[in-house]
Amino acid sequence: MKPEILKLSTLLGAFVLLLSLRAQPLYAAGLRNLAVLRLYPLWLEQTEPTLDPPCRALGAFSDLEQMLQPSIALGNAHGWTHLGRVLWLQARCAEAVDAWERAWTTARDPTAAFELIRVGEYAVLSLEMRRMAAEHFYQQAIGFAKTRDDPRALAWFNRSFDLMPHHKSASKMAELYRAADDAAAVRRLWQRLADLTPSADAEHWWAMAELYGLDNQWEAAARAYMRGAELTNEPYEFWMGAGLSWRLARQWDAAIAAYQRAYEENSAAWTCISIGIVYQARGDHTNALLWYEQAKAKSPKDPESYYRIGETYFSMKDYAQALRYFNEALQIDPDHFLSMYYVARIYYDGGNRDLAEKWMLDALARIPWRATRAAWWIELGDWRLQRRDCDGVRAAYASAREAGAKEAAIQEKTRTLVETCSQK
């Protein structure tokens, strides 16, 4: 063969080989895309429930497996991800998880990471991916929580907590458990956080503080929060927790000192209000008002500072000033039930019983805390008893019982009711 012909043949061979090499990825991608087109409507049914989808056999899809193999052979991570979905639809759950783990470990495919997270298998994920996913799930849960009694909120908070045990998601879960009157679940939750985190982790001490608080061991709780504050790069919430615990322990100086440390981290309106509450609790109305005024200046559209100022003037028996600030709080938030309650008390003390009852009923219609609602119903019953409105008293005490008032307290009130109304 002539050299020219040999050279041309070699070039043609190389060109054919090049075309063949280039054709392989195109061929693999084409097969994968055809498989995905068929897979998509089948997998769409698996999006509900988003968390923990059922792993059940919907059919045999060996042809789809074969169509994905060329892409996998070329190292395409998406091929492994789609293969995992195909296997999941055939109830080959462990193999599906293995495929998603392969997609993650070989190419950090975020889609595979999401599949692992939602089926609760994420041990192979990096710390950073788990942290990012935990924050995503937390924000999703916040959205669900805006709709009252949406069960998805608890599920998404729980998955966020599983990904990255943290007091932020745990606190939201605890709120939901308390709303359901499940005190045992609250304790288990904080014990779990304590067990999952080492003593060198601030989260461990947050959990311990919550556990101490459940047993009303407020000094121990305060010290646990302070220990956590020393270990974290974001100590503000820990100092706030310590301040509240010292306040509940009636250790006023320690409470102010903790809140001052929080103020150094974040001089927000709520920090100022918290310091003011301590001064008010120890009877120092002057300093309480100074801190509440500072809070009002920082957040003039927040009704809380106006309410606190009104409450302080109420304690000082300056009812005119108190009523002024309660009305300002209600102008900002017409449903501010605490302001309504104090307005009711001002009218009651002023002898306007009808207006007092109207305001109290408005407050009772809005108060979300069962223990406080029970106490207010009892108080309203006592008001009615003084007017010898016996049927109204019975109705109020019955509402207090329904709200969870202790039976012994109800029985004592009922005895007074019987004695009073029998003389009517």
Phi, psi and omega in degrees: 000136182294148181304323182295319181292320179298318180296318180295319180298320179296317180296318179296320178297317180296322181294318178296318178297319179297315178299321180295318180294321179288330182288330182302309178298321180296318179296314181296317180295321179297314177299317181298318181294322176297319179296318182295321178300321178283328183285327189306306181296329177292317183286334180302327179293341181275357181284348175237120357285148181296319178266141177050059179296148181293138177259094183225151183285121176255001180150184177252127185231047180296329179295322177294321177302314181296323180292334180273343186298317179301321178295318179296319181298331178274003175086019181280119183295324180298329177300315177297320180298313180292325177298320178301320179294317178299316180295322180297321180291347176256012180064023174264068195295313182297320179295324178297316179297320178299319180295317179293323177295322177296318179298324181284312186289332181271330186216009179052047179287114183295332178294319177295322178299318179297319179297319178297319182294315186286341174264005174079025180235093186222028181296330184279348185290149179291159179300320181295317178297319180295321179295315180297316180294321179300318179293320178298314181294325178298314180295322176298318180296321177302319178297317178293325183294340179292338174264116187300137177064022175283112185295342181293334181301310182297319180298318183284324173298319181295319179292323175300316179296318179299319181293319183211092182306120186206148183292339182296306179290324179297321180296321178294320178295320179298321177300317181292321177295319179295320179299332178267008180058036180254077182296326180297321179294324178298313180296316179299321181298309182292327176294323178296315179298319179297320182287329184279343186242139180285165182292346177275001182255132180302328181299327178300318184284332173297314179299318179297320178299317179296319179295317176299320180296325178298335179258014180059028175267076192288326178294317178296321178298315180300317181293325178294317176300319181294323177297318178296322180299329180286341187258346186255157175275353179232077190277355188306306183298326179293318178293324176296318177298320178296317179300315179297318181295317176297324178295317179293334175277358180063032175260083192296315181298316180295323179296314180297319180298318180293316179295327177296323176294321176296320180298325178295329179278322185203107184273041183291166181302319182294327176297316178298317179299318181298318177295318179300322180299321179294314179299321179295320181296328179270006175085011179266080185294327182298309179291327177300313180296324179299316181289322178294322177296322178296320178297319180297321179294325181284327184220074187292347180261007179263123183291343187300316182293321178296317178299316182294321177296316178299319179297322179295314177296326176298317177298329179275002181062024173265079190291331179295313178293320180301313182297324179301312184285326175297320178295324177294320177298320181286335174293324178284316180227098182298347180256019182287093190293330179293320175296320178302317181299315181289327174298318177301317181294323178297314179295323180295313179296333179276359176091002179266081188292323181296314179292324178300315181294322179301313180294322179295318178295323176298318179294318181295330180290345186243339185295124182271346187271118188298317183297317179293320179299319178298317180296321180290324177296320178297317179298318178296321176300319178297320177299315181293327181297323179296333177269359182058039172272079192296318178296320178295324178296314180301317180296319181294315180293326177295320178294324177296318178297316179298328180279356175106017177297148180296138185298325179298320179293319179295318180297319179296316179296322181295322178299317177296322179298314181298316180297316182291312186284339176288340179268357185291000000 
